[in-house]
Amino acid sequence: MRRLHLAAMIALLALSACGGFRDSRLNPFNWFGRSEARAATAAQRAAFERPADPRPLVDQVTGMVIERVPGGAILRATGLPPLQGYWDAELVEVRRGPEDDAETLTFDFRLAPPPWTTNAGPPRSREVVVATFLTDNKLAGIRVIIVRGARTERVVRR
């Protein structure tokens, strides 16, 4: 009977310690925190335009989540265009220049406008979700990930 009580106490102690692991840096699900919103300046918006990609930036980036998976992470972003019917969405990695921070990975949230006239509709009906897979090698040394839109961007830090 005494062994059963001892085993139960050890099991309860081990189970109660799991809550501390959930919030620790050892938990791979905590490697990137929650994203935060920032407003993009006019100069930044002008710099975001790439002549090679005719698709405009999404109007607002409303959400961003990084989910750890074996071999890397999935970066998922939610955008809000001004009208319904936007399509062909993609997170386009912004090439780094020599003056850019090597610890920052930046993506433009691009999508194609509808080929016909559409309604604005409620925000929920206009949401567009896009994702991309980031390998562990690509994430090595990265401390900040930014997803940019025309008016807002989301930032997540390790």
DSSP file (Angstrom, degrees, kcal/mol; ACC not computed):
  #  RESIDUE AA STRUCTURE BP1 BP2  ACC     N-H-->O    O-->H-N    N-H-->O    O-->H-N    TCO  KAPPA ALPHA  PHI   PSI    X-CA   Y-CA   Z-CA
    1    1 A M     >        0   0    0      0, 0.0     4,-2.0     0, 0.0     5,-0.2   0.000 360.0 360.0 360.0 -38.6    0.0    0.0    0.0
    2    2 A R  H  >  +     0   0    0      1,-0.2     4,-2.2     2,-0.2     5,-0.1   0.877 360.0  52.2 -65.2 -38.0    2.9    2.3    0.8
    3    3 A R  H  > S+     0   0    0      2,-0.2     4,-2.7     1,-0.2    -1,-0.2   0.874 106.9  53.6 -65.0 -37.8    4.5    1.8   -2.6
    4    4 A L  H  > S+     0   0    0      2,-0.2     4,-2.3     1,-0.2    -2,-0.2   0.916 109.9  46.9 -64.2 -43.5    1.2    2.6   -4.3
    5    5 A H  H  X S+     0   0    0     -4,-2.0     4,-2.4     2,-0.2    -2,-0.2   0.909 113.0  49.6 -63.6 -41.9    1.0    5.9   -2.4
    6    6 A L  H  X S+     0   0    0     -4,-2.2     4,-2.3     2,-0.2    -2,-0.2   0.918 111.7  48.0 -63.9 -43.6    4.6    6.7   -3.2
    7    7 A A  H  X S+     0   0    0     -4,-2.7     4,-2.3     1,-0.2    -1,-0.2   0.896 112.0  50.0 -64.1 -40.0    4.1    5.9   -6.9
    8    8 A A  H  X S+     0   0    0     -4,-2.3     4,-2.4     2,-0.2    -2,-0.2   0.900 110.5  49.7 -65.6 -40.7    1.0    8.1   -7.0
    9    9 A M  H  X S+     0   0    0     -4,-2.4     4,-2.3     2,-0.2    -2,-0.2   0.908 111.5  48.5 -64.6 -42.2    2.8   11.0   -5.3
   10   10 A I  H  X S+     0   0    0     -4,-2.3     4,-2.5     2,-0.2    -2,-0.2   0.909 111.8  49.9 -64.7 -41.7    5.7   10.7   -7.8
   11   11 A A  H  X S+     0   0    0     -4,-2.3     4,-2.4     2,-0.2    -2,-0.2   0.909 112.0  47.6 -63.8 -42.3    3.2   10.6  -10.7
   12   12 A L  H  X S+     0   0    0     -4,-2.4     4,-2.3     2,-0.2    -2,-0.2   0.892 112.0  50.2 -65.7 -39.8    1.4   13.7   -9.4
   13   13 A L  H  X S+     0   0    0     -4,-2.3     4,-1.4     2,-0.2    -2,-0.2   0.919 112.2  47.0 -64.2 -43.8    4.7   15.6   -8.9
   14   14 A A  H  X S+     0   0    0     -4,-2.5     4,-0.6     1,-0.2    -2,-0.2   0.904 112.9  49.7 -64.5 -41.0    5.8   14.8  -12.4
   15   15 A L  H >< S+     0   0    0     -4,-2.4     3,-0.8     1,-0.2     4,-0.4   0.880 108.6  52.0 -66.7 -38.0    2.5   15.8  -13.9
   16   16 A S  H >< S+     0   0    0     -4,-2.3     3,-0.7     1,-0.2     4,-0.4   0.793 103.3  59.3 -70.3 -25.9    2.4   19.1  -12.0
   17   17 A A  H >X S+     0   0    0     -4,-1.4     4,-1.0     1,-0.2     3,-0.8   0.692  87.9  76.1 -73.9 -17.9    5.9   19.9  -13.4
   18   18 A C  H <X S+     0   0    0     -3,-0.8     4,-1.5    -4,-0.6    -1,-0.2   0.803  83.8  64.7 -64.9 -28.6    4.6   19.7  -17.0
   19   19 A G  H <> S+     0   0    0     -3,-0.7     4,-0.8    -4,-0.4    -1,-0.2   0.849  99.2  52.7 -63.3 -34.1    3.0   23.1  -16.6
   20   20 A G  H <4 S+     0   0    0     -3,-0.8     4,-0.4    -4,-0.4     3,-0.3   0.834 105.2  54.6 -70.1 -32.6    6.4   24.7  -16.2
   21   21 A F  H >< S+     0   0    0     -4,-1.0     3,-1.1     1,-0.2     6,-0.4   0.847  97.9  65.1 -67.6 -33.8    7.6   23.1  -19.4
   22   22 A R  H 3< S+     0   0    0     -4,-1.5    -1,-0.2     1,-0.3    -2,-0.2   0.856 110.7  34.9 -58.5 -36.9    4.7   24.5  -21.4
   23   23 A D  T 3< S+     0   0    0     -4,-0.8    -1,-0.3    -3,-0.3    -2,-0.2   0.382  99.9 103.7 -99.1   2.9    5.9   28.1  -20.8
   24   24 A S  S X  S-     0   0    0     -3,-1.1     3,-0.7    -4,-0.4     6,-0.2  -0.347  79.9-118.1 -85.9 167.2    9.7   27.4  -21.0
   25   25 A R  T 3  S+     0   0    0      1,-0.2    -1,-0.1    -2,-0.1     5,-0.1   0.603 109.3  71.2 -75.3 -13.1   12.1   28.1  -23.8
   26   26 A L  T 3  S+     0   0    0     -5,-0.1    -1,-0.2     3,-0.0    -4,-0.1   0.748  77.1  89.7 -74.2 -23.1   12.7   24.3  -24.0
   27   27 A N  S X  S-     0   0    0     -3,-0.7     3,-2.0    -6,-0.4     4,-0.1  -0.643  73.3-148.2 -75.6 118.6    9.3   23.8  -25.5
   28   28 A P  G >  S+     0   0    0      0, 0.0     3,-1.2     0, 0.0     4,-0.2   0.732  94.1  67.1 -64.1 -20.6    9.6   24.1  -29.3
   29   29 A F  G 3  S+     0   0    0      1,-0.2     3,-0.2     2,-0.1    37,-0.1   0.644  99.4  52.5 -72.0 -12.7    6.1   25.5  -29.6
   30   30 A N  G <  S+     0   0    0     -3,-2.0    -1,-0.2    -6,-0.2    -3,-0.1   0.276  74.8 104.2-102.7  10.0    7.3   28.6  -27.7
   31   31 A W  S <  S+     0   0    0     -3,-1.2     2,-0.4     1,-0.1    -1,-0.2   0.848  88.9  33.5 -64.7 -33.5   10.3   29.3  -30.0
   32   32 A F  S    S-     0   0    0     -4,-0.2   126,-0.2    -3,-0.2    34,-0.1  -0.982  85.4-145.7-118.4 136.1    8.4   32.2  -31.6
   33   33 A G        -     0   0    0    124,-2.5    33,-0.2    -2,-0.4     2,-0.1   0.095  41.9 -54.9 -81.5-161.7    6.0   34.3  -29.5
   34   34 A R        -     0   0    0      1,-0.1   123,-0.4   122,-0.1    -1,-0.2  -0.455  60.0-109.6 -76.3 151.5    2.8   35.9  -30.5
   35   35 A S        -     0   0    0     29,-0.5     2,-0.3   121,-0.1   121,-0.2  -0.449  28.4-151.4 -79.7 156.5    2.8   38.3  -33.5
   36   36 A E  E     -A  155   0A   0    119,-2.5   119,-2.3    -2,-0.1     2,-0.3  -0.957  14.0-120.2-128.1 148.6    2.3   42.0  -33.0
   37   37 A A  E     +A  154   0A   0     -2,-0.3     2,-0.3   117,-0.2   117,-0.2  -0.627  28.9 178.1 -89.9 145.2    0.8   44.5  -35.4
   38   38 A R  E     -A  153   0A   0    115,-2.3   115,-2.3    -2,-0.3     2,-0.4  -0.982  29.0-117.8-139.6 150.8    2.7   47.6  -36.7
   39   39 A A  E     -A  152   0A   0     -2,-0.3     2,-0.4   113,-0.2   113,-0.2  -0.721  27.7-130.7 -87.1 138.6    1.7   50.3  -39.2
   40   40 A A        -     0   0    0    111,-2.0     2,-0.1    -2,-0.4    -1,-0.0  -0.722  20.2-131.8 -88.9 138.2    3.8   50.5  -42.4
   41   41 A T     >  -     0   0    0     -2,-0.4     4,-2.5     1,-0.1     5,-0.2  -0.389  23.4-108.4 -83.1 166.1    5.1   53.9  -43.3
   42   42 A A  H  > S+     0   0    0      1,-0.2     4,-2.2     2,-0.2     5,-0.2   0.884 120.4  51.8 -62.1 -39.3    4.7   55.4  -46.8
   43   43 A A  H  > S+     0   0    0      2,-0.2     4,-1.9     1,-0.2    -1,-0.2   0.895 110.4  48.5 -65.2 -39.8    8.5   55.0  -47.5
   44   44 A Q  H  > S+     0   0    0      2,-0.2     4,-1.4     1,-0.2    -2,-0.2   0.918 110.0  51.6 -65.6 -42.6    8.3   51.3  -46.5
   45   45 A R  H  X S+     0   0    0     -4,-2.5     4,-0.7     1,-0.2     3,-0.2   0.897 110.0  49.2 -61.9 -39.7    5.2   50.7  -48.7
   46   46 A A  H >< S+     0   0    0     -4,-2.2     3,-0.6     1,-0.2    -1,-0.2   0.882 110.5  50.8 -66.0 -37.5    7.1   52.3  -51.7
   47   47 A A  H 3< S+     0   0    0     -4,-1.9    -1,-0.2     1,-0.2    -2,-0.2   0.747 101.7  63.6 -71.2 -22.5   10.1   50.1  -51.0
   48   48 A F  H 3< S+     0   0    0     -4,-1.4    -1,-0.2    -3,-0.2    -2,-0.2   0.761  78.0 103.1 -73.1 -24.7    7.9   47.0  -50.8
   49   49 A E    <<  -     0   0    0     -4,-0.7     3,-0.1    -3,-0.6    -3,-0.0  -0.387  52.7-168.1 -67.8 129.4    6.8   47.3  -54.5
   50   50 A R    >   -     0   0    0      3,-0.4     3,-1.0    -2,-0.2    -2,-0.0  -0.978  16.4-151.9-118.5 122.4    8.6   44.8  -56.7
   51   51 A P  T 3  S+     0   0    0      0, 0.0    -1,-0.1     0, 0.0    -2,-0.0   0.762  93.4  63.4 -65.9 -23.5    8.2   45.4  -60.5
   52   52 A A  T 3  S+     0   0    0      1,-0.2    -3,-0.0    -3,-0.1     0, 0.0   0.771 100.3  55.1 -72.6 -24.9    8.7   41.6  -61.2
   53   53 A D    <   -     0   0    0     -3,-1.0    -3,-0.4     1,-0.1    -1,-0.2  -0.922  64.3-169.7-113.3 109.6    5.5   40.7  -59.3
   54   54 A P        +     0   0    0      0, 0.0    -1,-0.1     0, 0.0    -2,-0.1   0.642  57.0 104.3 -74.4 -12.5    2.4   42.5  -60.6
   55   55 A R  S    S-     0   0    0     57,-0.1    57,-0.2     1,-0.1    -2,-0.1  -0.488  71.1-128.8 -70.6 134.6    0.2   41.4  -57.6
   56   56 A P        -     0   0    0      0, 0.0    55,-2.0     0, 0.0     2,-0.2  -0.308  26.6 -95.1 -76.2 166.0   -0.4   44.1  -55.0
   57   57 A L  B     -B  110   0A   0     53,-0.2    53,-0.2     1,-0.1    92,-0.1  -0.501  47.5 -97.4 -73.1 149.0    0.2   43.7  -51.3
   58   58 A V        -     0   0    0     51,-2.6    92,-3.5    90,-0.3    93,-0.4  -0.377  32.8-121.8 -62.1 148.6   -2.8   42.7  -49.2
   59   59 A D  S    S+     0   0    0      1,-0.2    92,-2.6    90,-0.2    93,-0.7   0.951  89.0   8.5 -61.3 -51.8   -4.3   45.8  -47.6
   60   60 A Q  E     -F   80   0B   0     20,-1.1    20,-2.8    91,-0.2     2,-0.7  -0.994  60.3-144.1-134.7 138.1   -4.0   44.6  -44.0
   61   61 A V  E     +F   79   0B   0     -2,-0.4    18,-0.3    18,-0.2    88,-0.1  -0.908  25.4 175.7 -96.0 112.2   -2.2   41.7  -42.4
   62   62 A T  E     +     0   0B   0     16,-1.9     2,-0.3    -2,-0.7    17,-0.2   0.642  56.8  11.3 -97.5 -16.5   -4.5   40.7  -39.6
   63   63 A G  E     -F   78   0B   0     15,-1.6    15,-2.5    91,-0.0     2,-0.3  -0.996  50.5-174.0-159.8 155.6   -2.9   37.6  -38.1
   64   64 A M  E     +F   77   0B   0     -2,-0.3   -29,-0.5    13,-0.2     2,-0.4  -0.952   7.7 178.5-154.5 133.1    0.3   35.5  -38.2
   65   65 A V  E     -F   76   0B   0     11,-2.9    11,-3.0    -2,-0.3     2,-0.5  -0.994  15.4-154.5-136.5 141.0    1.1   32.2  -36.6
   66   66 A I  E     -F   75   0B   0     -2,-0.4     2,-0.5     9,-0.2     9,-0.2  -0.978  13.9-166.9-116.0 121.1    4.2   30.0  -36.7
   67   67 A E  E     -F   74   0B   0      7,-2.5     7,-2.8    -2,-0.5     2,-0.2  -0.932  17.6-132.0-111.5 122.4    3.5   26.3  -36.0
   68   68 A R  E     +F   73   0B   0     -2,-0.5     5,-0.3     5,-0.2   -39,-0.1  -0.529  33.5 168.4 -71.9 134.5    6.4   24.0  -35.3
   69   69 A V  E >   -F   72   0B   0      3,-2.1     3,-2.2    -2,-0.2     2,-0.1  -0.922  48.4 -70.9-137.6 162.4    6.4   20.8  -37.4
   70   70 A P  T 3  S+     0   0    0      0, 0.0     3,-0.1     0, 0.0    66,-0.0  -0.362 121.8  15.3 -57.9 127.9    9.1   18.1  -37.9
   71   71 A G  T 3  S-     0   0    0      1,-0.2    65,-1.8    -2,-0.1     2,-0.3   0.427 135.2 -32.1  89.9   0.1   11.9   19.6  -40.0
   72   72 A G  E <  S-FG  69 135B   0     -3,-2.2    -3,-2.1    63,-0.3     2,-0.3  -0.951  78.0 -66.7 161.3-138.6   10.9   23.2  -39.7
   73   73 A A  E     -FG  68 134B   0     61,-2.7    61,-3.4    -2,-0.3     2,-0.6  -0.987  26.1-126.4-152.6 154.6    7.8   25.4  -39.2
   74   74 A I  E     -FG  67 133B   0     -7,-2.8    -7,-2.5    -2,-0.3     2,-0.6  -0.941  20.0-154.5-106.3 121.5    4.7   26.5  -41.1
   75   75 A L  E     -FG  66 132B   0     57,-2.9    57,-2.0    -2,-0.6     2,-0.5  -0.872  16.1-175.2 -95.6 118.0    4.3   30.3  -41.3
   76   76 A R  E     -FG  65 131B   0    -11,-3.0   -11,-2.9    -2,-0.6     2,-0.4  -0.965   1.8-176.0-119.6 127.9    0.5   31.1  -41.7
   77   77 A A  E     -FG  64 130B   0     53,-3.0    53,-2.5    -2,-0.5     2,-0.5  -0.940  14.4-150.0-125.2 146.4   -0.7   34.6  -42.3
   78   78 A T  E     -FG  63 129B   0    -15,-2.5   -16,-1.9    -2,-0.4   -15,-1.6  -0.961  18.8-172.4-115.4 131.0   -4.2   36.0  -42.6
   79   79 A G  E     -FG  61 128B   0     49,-3.1    49,-2.4    -2,-0.5   -18,-0.2  -0.845  18.3-146.3-123.3 159.4   -4.9   39.1  -44.7
   80   80 A L  E     -F   60   0B   0    -20,-2.8   -20,-1.1    -2,-0.3    47,-0.2  -0.892  16.2-166.2-127.7  99.8   -7.8   41.4  -45.3
   81   81 A P        -     0   0    0      0, 0.0   -23,-0.1     0, 0.0    45,-0.1  -0.361  33.3-111.8 -77.6 166.8   -8.1   42.8  -48.9
   82   82 A P  S    S+     0   0    0      0, 0.0     2,-0.3     0, 0.0    44,-0.0   0.765  95.4  27.0 -72.5 -24.3  -10.5   45.7  -49.5
   83   83 A L  S >  S-     0   0    0     43,-0.1     3,-0.5    40,-0.0    37,-0.2  -0.851  86.2 -98.7-131.9 165.8  -13.0   43.7  -51.6
   84   84 A Q  T 3  S+     0   0    0     35,-2.4    42,-0.1    -2,-0.3    34,-0.1  -0.446  94.0  50.6 -76.0 158.4  -14.1   40.1  -52.0
   85   85 A G  T 3   +     0   0    0      1,-0.3    -1,-0.2    -2,-0.1     2,-0.1   0.445  63.0 147.5  97.2   1.3  -12.7   37.9  -54.7
   86   86 A Y    <   +     0   0    0     -3,-0.5    -1,-0.3    40,-0.1     2,-0.2  -0.440  22.8 165.9 -68.4 146.6   -8.9   38.3  -54.3
   87   87 A W  E     +C  112   0A   0     25,-2.5    25,-3.4     1,-0.1    41,-0.0  -0.821  38.0  60.9-149.4-177.8   -7.0   35.1  -55.2
   88   88 A D  E     -     0   0A   0     -2,-0.2     2,-0.2    23,-0.2    -1,-0.1   0.914  68.1-177.9  54.7  48.8   -3.6   33.7  -56.0
   89   89 A A  E     +     0   0A   0     22,-0.2     2,-0.3    -3,-0.1    22,-0.2  -0.497   7.3 165.3 -80.8 147.6   -2.2   34.6  -52.6
   90   90 A E  E     -C  110   0A   0     20,-2.5    20,-2.5    -2,-0.2     2,-0.8  -0.980  40.2-124.9-159.5 145.8    1.4   33.9  -51.7
   91   91 A L  E     -C  109   0A   0     -2,-0.3     2,-0.6    40,-0.2    18,-0.2  -0.881  33.7-161.1 -92.0 112.4    4.0   34.9  -49.1
   92   92 A V  E     -C  108   0A   0     16,-3.0    16,-3.0    -2,-0.8     2,-0.2  -0.855  15.1-128.8-101.4 119.3    6.9   36.2  -51.2
   93   93 A E  E     -C  107   0A   0     -2,-0.6     2,-0.5    14,-0.2    14,-0.3  -0.466  19.6-130.9 -68.4 132.9   10.2   36.2  -49.5
   94   94 A V        -     0   0    0     12,-2.8    12,-0.4    -2,-0.2     2,-0.1  -0.739  24.7-119.1 -85.8 126.0   12.0   39.6  -49.7
   95   95 A R        -     0   0    0     -2,-0.5     2,-0.3     1,-0.1    -1,-0.1  -0.386  28.2-122.4 -66.0 139.1   15.5   39.2  -50.8
   96   96 A R        -     0   0    0     -2,-0.1    -1,-0.1     4,-0.1     6,-0.0  -0.630  19.5-150.2 -86.1 139.4   18.0   40.6  -48.3
   97   97 A G    >   -     0   0    0     -2,-0.3     3,-1.2     1,-0.1    -1,-0.0  -0.507  35.6 -98.0 -95.0 173.1   20.5   43.2  -49.3
   98   98 A P  T 3  S+     0   0    0      0, 0.0     4,-0.1     0, 0.0    -1,-0.1   0.775 124.8  51.7 -64.1 -24.8   23.9   43.6  -47.7
   99   99 A E  T 3  S+     0   0    0      2,-0.1     3,-0.1     3,-0.0     2,-0.0   0.575  90.1 103.5 -88.1  -8.3   22.6   46.3  -45.3
  100  100 A D  S <  S-     0   0    0     -3,-1.2     2,-0.4     1,-0.1    -4,-0.1  -0.332  84.2 -97.6 -74.7 156.2   19.7   44.1  -44.1
  101  101 A D    >   -     0   0    0      1,-0.1     3,-1.4     2,-0.1    -1,-0.1  -0.588  23.5-148.8 -73.9 126.2   19.7   42.4  -40.8
  102  102 A A  T 3  S+     0   0    0     -2,-0.4    -1,-0.1     1,-0.3    -2,-0.0   0.635  95.6  60.2 -72.0 -14.1   20.7   38.7  -41.1
  103  103 A E  T 3  S+     0   0    0     39,-0.1    40,-3.0    40,-0.1    41,-2.2   0.356  92.5  82.8 -93.9   5.4   18.5   37.7  -38.2
  104  104 A T  E <   -d  144   0A   0     -3,-1.4     2,-0.5    39,-0.2    41,-0.2  -0.929  56.6-165.3-117.1 133.5   15.3   39.0  -39.9
  105  105 A L  E     -d  145   0A   0     39,-2.7    41,-2.6    -2,-0.4     2,-0.4  -0.978  15.4-167.0-115.5 123.1   13.2   37.1  -42.4
  106  106 A T  E     -d  146   0A   0     -2,-0.5   -12,-2.8   -12,-0.4     2,-0.4  -0.918   7.5-174.4-120.3 136.5   10.7   39.2  -44.3
  107  107 A F  E     -dC 147  93A   0     39,-2.7    41,-3.0    -2,-0.4     2,-0.5  -0.969  17.8-141.1-126.8 143.0    7.8   38.2  -46.5
  108  108 A D  E     -dC 148  92A   0    -16,-3.0   -16,-3.0    -2,-0.4     2,-1.0  -0.889  17.5-137.9 -97.3 133.5    5.4   40.3  -48.7
  109  109 A F  E     + C   0  91A   0     39,-2.5   -51,-2.6    -2,-0.5     2,-0.3  -0.810  35.2 177.8 -91.5 100.9    1.8   39.1  -48.6
  110  110 A R  E     +BC  57  90A   0    -20,-2.5   -20,-2.5    -2,-1.0     2,-0.3  -0.817   9.9 165.1-110.8 146.4    0.8   39.3  -52.2
  111  111 A L  E     -     0   0A   0    -55,-2.0   -23,-0.2    -2,-0.3   -22,-0.2  -0.987  34.5-110.4-155.0 156.6   -2.5   38.4  -54.0
  112  112 A A  E     - C   0  87A   0    -25,-3.4   -25,-2.5    -2,-0.3   -57,-0.1  -0.693  33.0-120.6 -92.4 139.7   -4.2   39.1  -57.3
  113  113 A P        -     0   0    0      0, 0.0   -27,-0.1     0, 0.0   -28,-0.1  -0.338  40.1 -88.1 -72.8 159.6   -7.3   41.3  -57.5
  114  114 A P        -     0   0    0      0, 0.0   -28,-0.1     0, 0.0     4,-0.1  -0.396  28.8-132.6 -66.9 145.2  -10.6   39.9  -58.8
  115  115 A P  S    S+     0   0    0      0, 0.0     2,-0.3     0, 0.0   -30,-0.0   0.539  88.2  43.6 -77.1  -4.4  -11.0   40.1  -62.6
  116  116 A W  S    S-     0   0    0    -31,-0.1     2,-0.3     0, 0.0     0, 0.0  -0.843 102.3 -79.6-132.2 168.9  -14.5   41.5  -62.2
  117  117 A T        +     0   0    0     -2,-0.3     2,-0.3     1,-0.0   -32,-0.0  -0.533  54.3 179.0 -72.1 131.6  -16.2   44.1  -60.0
  118  118 A T        -     0   0    0     -2,-0.3     2,-0.2    -4,-0.1   -33,-0.0  -0.814  27.2-102.8-129.5 169.7  -17.1   42.7  -56.6
  119  119 A N        -     0   0    0     -2,-0.3   -35,-2.4     1,-0.1    -1,-0.0  -0.473  22.5-126.6 -87.2 161.8  -18.7   43.9  -53.3
  120  120 A A        +     0   0    0    -37,-0.2    -1,-0.1    -2,-0.2     5,-0.0   0.955  46.7 175.8 -72.1 -51.5  -16.8   44.8  -50.2
  121  121 A G        -     0   0    0    -38,-0.1     5,-0.1   -37,-0.1    -3,-0.0   0.122  42.5 -43.8  67.6 170.9  -18.8   42.5  -48.0
  122  122 A P    >>  -     0   0    0      0, 0.0     3,-1.1     0, 0.0     4,-0.7  -0.348  59.3-109.8 -70.1 154.4  -18.1   41.9  -44.3
  123  123 A P  H >> S+     0   0    0      0, 0.0     3,-1.3     0, 0.0     4,-0.9   0.854 115.6  60.5 -53.3 -38.9  -14.5   41.5  -43.2
  124  124 A R  H 34 S+     0   0    0      1,-0.3     3,-0.4     2,-0.2    -3,-0.0   0.846 103.6  50.5 -61.0 -33.4  -15.0   37.8  -42.4
  125  125 A S  H <4 S+     0   0    0     -3,-1.1    -1,-0.3     1,-0.2    -4,-0.0   0.603 110.1  51.1 -81.0 -10.2  -15.9   37.1  -46.0
  126  126 A R  H << S+     0   0    0     -3,-1.3    -1,-0.2    -4,-0.7    -2,-0.2   0.547  79.6 122.0-100.7 -10.5  -12.8   38.9  -47.4
  127  127 A E     <  -     0   0    0     -4,-0.9     2,-0.4    -3,-0.4   -47,-0.2  -0.235  42.0-165.3 -59.7 139.5  -10.2   37.1  -45.3
  128  128 A V  E     -G   79   0B   0    -49,-2.4   -49,-3.1     2,-0.0     2,-0.4  -0.997   1.7-160.5-126.6 130.2   -7.5   35.3  -47.1
  129  129 A V  E     +G   78   0B   0     -2,-0.4     2,-0.3   -51,-0.2   -51,-0.2  -0.936  13.7 173.6-114.1 133.3   -5.2   32.8  -45.4
  130  130 A V  E     -G   77   0B   0    -53,-2.5   -53,-3.0    -2,-0.4     2,-0.3  -0.971   5.8-171.9-137.1 150.5   -1.8   31.8  -46.9
  131  131 A A  E     -G   76   0B   0     -2,-0.3     2,-0.3   -55,-0.2   -40,-0.2  -0.953   7.6-169.5-141.9 159.6    1.0   29.6  -45.6
  132  132 A T  E     -G   75   0B   0    -57,-2.0   -57,-2.9    -2,-0.3     2,-0.4  -0.989  25.0-119.9-147.0 150.6    4.6   28.6  -46.4
  133  133 A F  E     -G   74   0B   0     -2,-0.3     2,-0.5   -59,-0.2   -59,-0.2  -0.780  22.0-163.5 -94.1 132.4    6.9   26.0  -45.0
  134  134 A L  E     -G   73   0B   0    -61,-3.4   -61,-2.7    -2,-0.4    -2,-0.0  -0.971  15.1-137.5-115.9 123.1   10.2   27.1  -43.5
  135  135 A T  E  >  -G   72   0B   0     -2,-0.5     4,-1.9   -63,-0.2   -63,-0.3  -0.288  23.6-111.7 -74.5 163.0   12.9   24.5  -43.0
  136  136 A D  H  > S+     0   0    0    -65,-1.8     4,-0.9     1,-0.2   -64,-0.1   0.867 120.0  55.5 -60.4 -35.9   15.1   24.3  -39.9
  137  137 A N  H  4 S+     0   0    0    -66,-0.3     3,-0.5     1,-0.2    -1,-0.2   0.903 107.5  47.9 -64.6 -40.6   18.1   25.4  -42.0
  138  138 A K  H  4 S+     0   0    0      1,-0.2    -1,-0.2     3,-0.1    -2,-0.2   0.849 112.6  49.6 -67.9 -33.3   16.2   28.5  -43.2
  139  139 A L  H >< S+     0   0    0     -4,-1.9     3,-2.1     2,-0.1    -1,-0.2   0.606  81.7 116.5 -81.5 -11.8   15.2   29.3  -39.6
  140  140 A A  T 3< S+     0   0    0     -4,-0.9     3,-0.1    -3,-0.5    -3,-0.0  -0.407  91.1   3.4 -61.6 122.8   18.8   28.9  -38.3
  141  141 A G  T 3  S+     0   0    0      1,-0.3     2,-0.4    -2,-0.2    -1,-0.3   0.379  97.8 131.3  83.7  -4.0   19.9   32.2  -36.9
  142  142 A I    <   +     0   0    0     -3,-2.1    -1,-0.3     1,-0.2   -38,-0.2  -0.705  20.8 163.7 -85.6 128.5   16.5   33.9  -37.6
  143  143 A R        +     0   0    0    -40,-3.0    15,-2.3    -2,-0.4     2,-0.4   0.586  63.8  41.5-114.8 -20.0   15.2   35.9  -34.6
  144  144 A V  E     -dE 104 157A   0    -41,-2.2   -39,-2.7    13,-0.2     2,-0.4  -0.997  57.9-169.2-135.2 134.3   12.5   38.0  -36.2
  145  145 A I  E     -dE 105 156A   0     11,-2.5    11,-2.3    -2,-0.4     2,-0.4  -0.992   9.8-169.6-122.6 131.8    9.9   37.2  -38.9
  146  146 A I  E     -dE 106 155A   0    -41,-2.6   -39,-2.7    -2,-0.4     2,-0.5  -0.967  11.4-166.4-123.2 134.3    7.9   40.0  -40.6
  147  147 A V  E     -dE 107 154A   0      7,-2.4     7,-2.5    -2,-0.4     2,-0.3  -0.989  21.5-155.7-117.2 120.6    4.9   39.6  -42.9
  148  148 A R  E     +dE 108 153A   0    -41,-3.0   -39,-2.5    -2,-0.5   -90,-0.3  -0.748  17.4 174.8-106.0 143.3    4.1   42.9  -44.7
  149  149 A G        -     0   0    0      3,-1.8   -90,-0.2    -2,-0.3   -89,-0.1  -0.666  48.9 -91.2-124.3-175.2    1.0   44.3  -46.2
  150  150 A A  S    S+     0   0    0    -92,-3.5   -91,-0.2    -2,-0.2   -90,-0.2   0.912 120.4  11.9 -68.5 -42.6    0.1   47.7  -47.8
  151  151 A R  S    S+     0   0    0    -92,-2.6  -111,-2.0   -93,-0.4     2,-0.3   0.717 131.4  24.8-108.7 -26.3   -1.1   49.3  -44.5
  152  152 A T  E     -A   39   0A   0    -93,-0.7    -3,-1.8  -113,-0.2     2,-0.3  -0.907  55.8-165.0-135.9 163.5    0.0   47.0  -41.8
  153  153 A E  E     -AE  38 148A   0   -115,-2.3  -115,-2.3    -2,-0.3     2,-0.4  -0.963  15.3-135.1-141.9 158.5    2.5   44.3  -41.0
  154  154 A R  E     -AE  37 147A   0     -7,-2.5    -7,-2.4    -2,-0.3     2,-0.4  -0.933  17.1-165.1-118.3 143.0    2.9   41.6  -38.4
  155  155 A V  E     -AE  36 146A   0   -119,-2.3  -119,-2.5    -2,-0.4     2,-0.4  -0.980   5.5-173.7-129.0 136.5    6.1   40.8  -36.5
  156  156 A V  E     - E   0 145A   0    -11,-2.3   -11,-2.5    -2,-0.4     2,-0.3  -0.997   8.7-164.0-130.7 139.5    7.0   37.8  -34.4
  157  157 A R  E       E   0 144A   0   -123,-0.4  -124,-2.5    -2,-0.4   -13,-0.2  -0.867 360.0 360.0-122.0 152.8   10.2   37.5  -32.4
  158  158 A R              0   0    0    -15,-2.3   -14,-0.1    -2,-0.3    -1,-0.1   0.419 360.0 360.0 -84.3 360.0   12.0   34.6  -30.7
